[in-house]
Amino acid sequence: MNTTMEPESTVSHLFDSTEEHENLREALFRTTGTEKYENVLSGAQQYLSQRITGDITTIHELDLKDYILKYITDYSVTCSLTDEPAILTEHIYHDMAGLSFITREKLFELEDFEELDINAWNDVDMIVGGKRVKTNYRFLSPQHANDIHRRMMQPTNTVLDDAMPYAVTDLGKGIRIACLKTPLVDEELGVASSIRMVSGSTITRERLTAATLTDKMLDFLSLCIRHGISVCFSGETGSGKTTVAGFLLYDIARDLRTFTIEEGSREWNFIRRDEDGHATNSIVHMKTRPSDDPRLNINQNKGLQIALRFNPTIIGVGEMRSDEAYAAAEASNTGHTVVSTVHANSASDAPDRIVGLCKKAYDFSDSTLMRLVSNAFPIHVYQEFLTDGMRRVTEIIEVLGFENGQLKYNTLVEFYVEDNRTNSVTGETKVIGDFIWRNPISDKLHQRLLKKGATRKQLEPFREVGG
């Protein structure tokens, strides 16, 4: 296949065509053939490299597609993939300038899209609406998968190479990617990555209260955060803790000044704008910047110190992973409302987990740190991914204090599982259970919320049990 032609200086003068002419050319031409798509893509890349100088991703999408379509029709390109030149154009464009099947199929725009897990170049899972499914999507080769992932990293100047084979960044507001390449994964796999969409602005109350928690539980957590009570969300990976925390922060940030700190990637986006694009709320979103130089290393610990100078009402910490846990506890104990997440095995285990993280900052005794943490986070929320594929808040506890070496707490809500039933035909599991309010909030929490502006009428539902 000969693709040698003189380079053109600009895209706009490549050829003169009207929409009617293009439609006619496409209608009369078919690409039916046996040529492998990989060979066609390679030919298109060679063709365009002779006509375009610089990065093709900087060229307007429609102009680049015109180039590709002209190549297909002028050279009578045939392919085993499709007999439609428009479809072939789309495939070539997204493999060359987009993110392959990710942008071609607009996966991030799918309703209820949650996560894309690329286990290898030819092994892709997706979570949509809480259900994990195996897909038929695949890259062309291990090298193609590497090229696409490096393209994902370009907007944030994140390095992904042999020297830095692990990267975490964001692909836009609310989408986070964690990626591995060789030598951390086998060479024949190409890459492994997890791409998650996490943004409180994309989650509705109706979706959350359909299965994750009840209206009453959501109202209680919102009331606490709005009136000065710090809340910690814990759970296993993928349990949805960041999503619920993000929804609450997004709703509360409507009218309360909020400062968020995230490490590695930006998942939260709480800025609201009017029809003219003007911000209508007071938000500062901050992302950490690691550095080997201690003077330049802006981690979450440093971020919390910075946050206090911005006079926030609410501080959102993406996840407590290290010594920033101590700074978060200190901030909460000095009059700031802190909302954060942590990995733990249960709601009552979360304070001990935070203590372990605090010890990375200061080697105080466990009892000293436990008292600090108990006061800092009065409310702990635990979430789980249950066997029916639903994410649920399975515990909400109120920490009452730390006495005689024991954590004192009050279980407010529990998701009580009665049984699990499996459909013999579909194989789907149904969890038989419900949310139960075990105990009312304590007099101490009741008084604290009243002092911070809550009304007795607002608090009345949480002085009751059952339901």
C-alpha positions in Angstrom: 0.0 0.0 0.0 1.7 3.2 -1.2 1.2 6.2 1.1 3.9 8.6 -0.1 2.6 12.1 -0.9 3.9 15.6 -0.5 3.2 17.0 3.0 0.5 19.7 3.3 1.1 22.8 5.3 -2.3 23.1 7.0 -5.3 20.9 7.6 -7.9 23.4 6.3 -6.3 23.4 2.8 -5.9 19.6 2.5 -8.9 19.3 0.3 -12.0 21.3 -0.6 -15.2 19.4 0.1 -18.8 20.1 1.0 -20.9 18.0 3.5 -22.9 16.8 0.5 -19.8 15.6 -1.3 -18.5 13.8 1.8 -21.8 12.1 2.4 -21.9 11.0 -1.3 -18.3 9.7 -1.2 -19.0 7.8 2.0 -22.2 6.3 0.6 -20.6 5.0 -2.5 -17.5 3.7 -0.9 -17.2 0.5 1.2 -14.3 -0.8 3.1 -15.1 -4.5 3.0 -12.0 -6.6 2.9 -9.6 -9.0 4.6 -6.9 -6.5 5.7 -6.3 -6.7 9.4 -7.3 -3.5 11.3 -3.8 -3.3 12.9 -2.3 -3.0 9.4 -4.8 -0.3 8.3 -4.1 1.7 11.5 -0.3 1.5 10.8 -0.9 2.7 7.2 -3.0 5.6 8.5 -0.3 6.6 11.0 2.3 6.5 8.3 0.1 8.6 6.0 -0.6 11.2 8.6 3.0 11.4 9.9 3.9 12.7 6.4 1.3 15.4 6.5 1.2 16.6 10.0 4.1 18.0 12.0 3.9 18.0 15.8 1.4 16.3 18.1 -1.8 15.1 16.3 -3.7 15.4 19.6 -3.6 19.2 19.1 -5.5 19.1 15.8 -9.2 19.5 16.0 -11.1 16.3 16.0 -13.1 17.0 12.8 -10.0 18.0 10.9 -8.2 14.9 11.9 -11.1 12.7 10.9 -11.2 14.4 7.5 -7.6 13.4 7.1 -8.3 9.8 8.0 -11.4 9.6 5.8 -9.5 11.0 2.8 -6.8 8.4 3.4 -9.4 5.6 3.5 -11.3 6.7 0.3 -8.4 7.9 -1.8 -6.4 4.8 -1.2 -9.4 2.4 -1.4 -8.5 1.0 2.0 -10.3 -2.2 2.9 -10.5 -3.8 6.3 -11.9 -6.9 8.0 -13.2 -4.8 10.9 -16.1 -3.0 9.1 -17.5 -2.1 5.7 -18.4 1.4 6.9 -15.7 4.1 6.3 -17.2 6.3 9.0 -16.9 3.5 11.6 -13.4 2.7 10.4 -12.5 6.4 10.7 -13.8 6.5 14.3 -11.7 3.5 15.3 -8.5 4.9 13.7 -9.1 8.3 15.2 -9.6 7.1 18.8 -6.6 4.7 18.6 -4.4 7.5 17.3 -5.6 10.6 19.2 -8.1 9.4 21.7 -8.1 6.7 24.4 -9.1 3.8 22.1 -12.4 2.1 23.1 -12.6 4.3 26.2 -13.3 7.5 24.3 -14.8 5.8 21.2 -17.5 4.2 23.2 -17.8 7.1 25.6 -17.5 4.8 28.6 -17.2 7.6 31.1 -20.5 9.1 29.9 -22.5 5.9 30.4 -25.3 6.2 32.9 -24.3 4.7 36.3 -20.6 4.2 35.2 -18.4 3.7 38.2 -15.2 1.9 37.3 -13.1 0.6 34.5 -10.6 -2.1 35.5 -7.9 -3.0 32.9 -6.3 -6.2 34.1 -4.3 -6.6 30.9 -4.3 -5.2 27.4 -6.9 -7.8 26.4 -8.8 -8.2 29.8 -11.1 -5.4 30.8 -13.8 -5.3 33.5 -16.4 -2.5 34.1 -18.6 -1.7 37.1 -21.9 -0.1 36.1 -24.6 0.5 38.6 -22.7 -1.5 41.2 -22.5 -4.6 39.0 -19.1 -5.9 37.7 -19.1 -7.2 34.2 -16.5 -8.7 31.9 -16.3 -6.8 28.6 -15.1 -7.6 25.1 -13.1 -4.4 25.0 -9.3 -4.8 24.3 -6.3 -2.8 23.1 -4.5 -3.9 20.0 -1.4 -5.1 21.8 0.5 -4.7 25.1 2.4 -1.8 23.5 -0.8 -0.2 22.3 -2.1 -0.4 25.9 1.1 1.3 27.2 0.8 4.0 24.5 -2.8 4.8 25.4 -2.1 4.9 29.2 0.8 7.3 28.6 -1.5 9.5 26.6 -3.9 9.5 29.6 -1.1 10.8 31.8 0.0 13.6 29.4 -2.5 16.4 30.5 -1.2 16.2 34.1 2.5 15.6 33.1 2.5 12.4 35.0 5.4 10.1 34.1 4.7 6.4 33.3 7.9 4.6 32.1 10.4 2.0 33.2 11.8 4.3 35.8 8.4 5.2 37.2 6.2 2.2 36.5 3.4 3.2 38.9 1.3 6.3 38.6 -1.8 7.9 40.1 -3.5 10.9 38.6 -6.8 12.2 37.4 -8.3 12.2 34.0 -10.5 15.2 34.7 -12.5 16.3 37.6 -14.0 13.3 39.4 -12.0 10.5 37.5 -9.0 8.9 39.1 -6.6 6.4 37.5 -4.0 4.2 39.2 -1.8 2.4 36.7 1.0 -0.2 36.7 3.3 -1.2 33.9 6.3 -3.5 33.5 8.4 -4.4 35.4 5.6 -4.3 38.1 3.4 -6.4 35.8 4.3 -9.1 33.4 5.5 -7.8 30.0 2.9 -9.8 28.1 0.1 -8.0 30.0 1.1 -4.5 29.0 -0.5 -2.6 31.8 -2.9 -2.9 34.7 -5.0 0.1 35.7 -8.1 1.0 37.7 -10.1 4.1 36.6 -12.8 5.2 39.0 -15.4 8.0 38.7 -15.9 9.5 42.1 -17.7 12.9 42.4 -20.4 13.9 44.7 -21.9 16.1 42.0 -22.7 13.0 39.8 -24.5 11.1 42.5 -28.1 11.7 43.3 -29.9 11.4 46.6 -32.3 9.0 45.0 -29.5 6.6 43.9 -28.0 6.6 47.4 -31.2 6.0 49.2 -32.3 3.3 46.8 -29.9 0.8 48.5 -26.8 2.4 50.2 -28.6 4.1 53.1 -31.9 5.5 54.1 -33.2 9.1 53.9 -33.1 9.3 57.7 -29.4 8.1 57.8 -28.4 10.6 55.1 -30.3 13.5 57.0 -28.5 12.5 60.2 -25.0 12.6 58.7 -25.7 15.9 56.9 -27.0 17.4 60.1 -23.9 16.4 62.0 -21.5 17.8 59.4 -23.4 21.0 59.0 -23.4 21.6 62.8 -19.7 21.0 63.6 -19.5 17.2 64.1 -16.6 15.6 62.3 -17.3 12.3 60.5 -15.0 9.5 59.4 -16.1 7.1 56.7 -14.5 3.7 56.6 -14.7 0.4 54.7 -13.0 -1.9 52.3 -11.8 -0.8 48.9 -14.7 -0.2 46.5 -17.3 -0.1 49.3 -18.4 3.4 48.2 -17.2 5.4 51.3 -15.6 8.2 49.2 -18.8 8.4 47.1 -21.1 9.0 50.1 -18.6 11.4 51.7 -18.4 13.2 48.4 -22.1 13.5 48.1 -22.5 14.9 51.6 -19.7 17.4 51.1 -21.0 18.5 47.7 -24.4 19.2 49.2 -23.0 21.0 52.2 -20.5 23.0 50.2 -23.5 24.7 48.6 -23.4 27.2 51.4 -20.5 26.4 53.7 -16.9 27.3 52.9 -15.1 24.0 52.1 -11.4 23.2 51.6 -10.6 19.7 50.2 -7.2 18.0 50.1 -6.6 15.0 47.9 -3.5 12.9 47.3 -2.4 11.9 43.8 -5.6 12.7 42.0 -8.6 15.0 42.1 -11.8 13.1 42.5 -14.0 15.6 44.2 -15.5 18.6 42.5 -17.9 20.7 44.6 -17.8 24.0 42.7 -21.2 25.2 41.6 -21.7 27.7 38.8 -24.6 29.7 37.5 -25.6 29.9 33.9 -23.0 32.5 33.2 -20.2 30.3 34.6 -19.7 32.2 37.8 -19.0 30.3 41.0 -21.8 30.5 43.5 -20.2 28.8 46.4 -16.8 29.1 48.3 -14.6 26.2 47.5 -10.9 25.5 47.5 -9.8 22.2 46.0 -6.2 21.3 46.7 -4.1 18.4 45.4 -0.8 17.2 47.0 2.6 17.6 45.2 5.2 15.0 46.3 8.9 15.8 46.2 12.0 14.1 47.4 13.1 17.5 48.7 11.4 17.9 52.2 11.1 21.7 51.6 9.1 21.1 48.4 7.1 18.1 49.5 3.4 19.2 49.8 1.7 16.1 51.3 -1.7 15.9 53.0 -0.1 16.7 56.4 1.2 20.0 54.9 -2.1 20.5 53.1 -4.0 20.5 56.4 -1.6 23.1 57.8 -2.3 25.2 54.7 -6.1 24.6 54.9 -6.3 26.2 58.3 -5.0 29.5 56.9 -8.0 29.6 54.5 -10.6 29.9 57.2 -12.7 26.9 56.1 -15.9 25.7 57.8 -15.5 22.2 56.5 -12.2 20.4 55.6 -12.5 17.3 53.4 -9.5 15.0 53.5 -9.6 12.5 50.6 -8.3 9.6 52.6 -6.1 9.3 55.7 -3.2 7.1 54.8 -0.3 8.3 57.0 0.7 11.0 59.5 -1.9 13.4 58.1 -4.3 11.5 60.4 -2.8 13.3 63.4 -3.1 16.7 61.7 -6.8 15.9 60.8 -7.5 14.9 64.4 -5.9 18.1 65.7 -7.8 20.2 63.3 -11.1 18.6 64.4 -10.2 19.2 68.0 -9.5 22.8 67.4 -13.0 23.8 66.1 -12.9 22.6 62.5 -15.3 20.1 61.0 -13.3 17.4 59.3 -14.7 14.7 56.9 -12.4 12.0 55.8 -12.1 8.3 54.9 -9.9 5.4 56.1 -9.6 1.7 55.5 -10.8 -0.3 58.4 -12.6 -3.6 59.2 -15.6 -2.1 61.1 -16.8 1.2 62.4 -15.5 0.5 65.9 -12.1 -0.6 64.4 -11.7 2.8 62.6 -10.5 4.8 65.7 -7.8 2.2 66.3 -6.7 2.4 62.7 -6.5 6.2 62.9 -4.4 5.9 66.0 -2.0 3.7 64.1 -1.7 6.3 61.5 -1.2 9.1 64.0 1.8 7.2 65.5 3.6 7.8 62.2 3.6 11.5 63.2 4.3 11.3 66.9 5.1 8.3 69.0 2.6 9.1 71.8 1.0 6.4 73.9 -2.0 4.6 72.4 -4.2 5.8 75.2 -3.2 9.4 74.6 -3.8 9.1 70.8 -7.1 7.2 71.3 -8.5 10.0 73.5 -7.4 12.5 70.8 -9.1 10.5 68.0 -12.2 9.7 70.1 -12.8 13.4 70.6 -11.9 14.3 67.0 -14.3 11.9 65.2 -17.5 11.4 67.2 -19.3 9.7 64.3 -18.0 6.8 62.3 -19.7 5.3 59.2 -18.8 1.9 57.9 -19.7 0.7 54.4 -19.5 -2.7 52.7 -19.9 -4.2 49.3 -22.4 -7.0 49.9 -22.9 -10.3 48.0 -25.8 -8.9 46.0 -23.4 -6.3 44.4 -24.9 -3.4 46.5 -22.8 -1.0 48.5 -24.5 -0.3 51.8 -23.8 1.6 55.0 -23.8 -1.3 57.5 -22.9 0.6 60.6 -23.1 4.1 62.1 -21.6 4.5 65.6 -21.3 7.4 68.0 -18.0 7.4 70.0 -18.7 8.2 73.6 -15.1 8.3 74.8 -12.1 6.2 75.9 -12.1 4.9 79.4 -10.0 2.3 81.2 -8.3 1.2 78.0 -11.7 0.6 76.2 -13.4 2.5 73.4 -16.9 3.4 74.5 -19.4 3.7 71.6 -23.0 3.6 70.8 -24.3 1.7 67.8 -26.9 4.0 66.2 -27.6 2.2 63.0 -27.0 -1.4 61.7 -27.8 -3.1 58.5 -29.1 -6.4 59.8 -28.7 -9.3 57.4 -31.3 -12.1 57.9 -30.4 -14.3 55.0 -28.9 -14.6 51.5 -30.9 -16.2 48.7 -29.5 -17.3 45.3 -31.7 -17.5 42.2 -31.2 -21.0 40.8 -31.8 -19.7 37.3 -29.8 -16.5 37.1 -27.3 -17.2 39.9 -28.0 -13.8 41.4 -27.9 -13.4 45.1 -30.4 -11.4 47.1 -29.6 -10.1 50.5 -32.5 -10.3 52.9 -32.0 -7.6 55.5 -32.8 -4.0 56.5 -31.5 -0.9 58.2 -32.3 -0.7 61.9 -31.8 2.2 64.3 -30.5 0.4 67.4 -30.0 3.3 69.8 -30.8 7.0 70.0 -28.0 9.6 70.0 -26.5 10.4 73.3 -27.5 13.5 75.5 -23.9 14.7 74.9 -24.3 14.7 71.1 -27.8 16.1 71.4 -26.5 19.1 73.4 -23.5 19.6 71.2 -25.7 19.8 68.1 -28.1 22.2 69.8 -25.2 24.5 70.7 -24.1 24.5 67.1 -27.5 25.6 65.8 -29.6 22.5 65.2 -33.2 22.6 66.4 -35.0 20.1 68.7 -37.4 19.4 65.8 -34.5 18.4 63.6 -33.0 16.2 66.3 -36.2 14.6 67.3 -36.1 11.6 64.8 -32.7 10.6 66.1 -33.8 10.3 69.7 -36.0 7.4 68.6 -35.0 3.8 68.0 -36.4 1.0 65.7 -37.7 1.5 62.2 
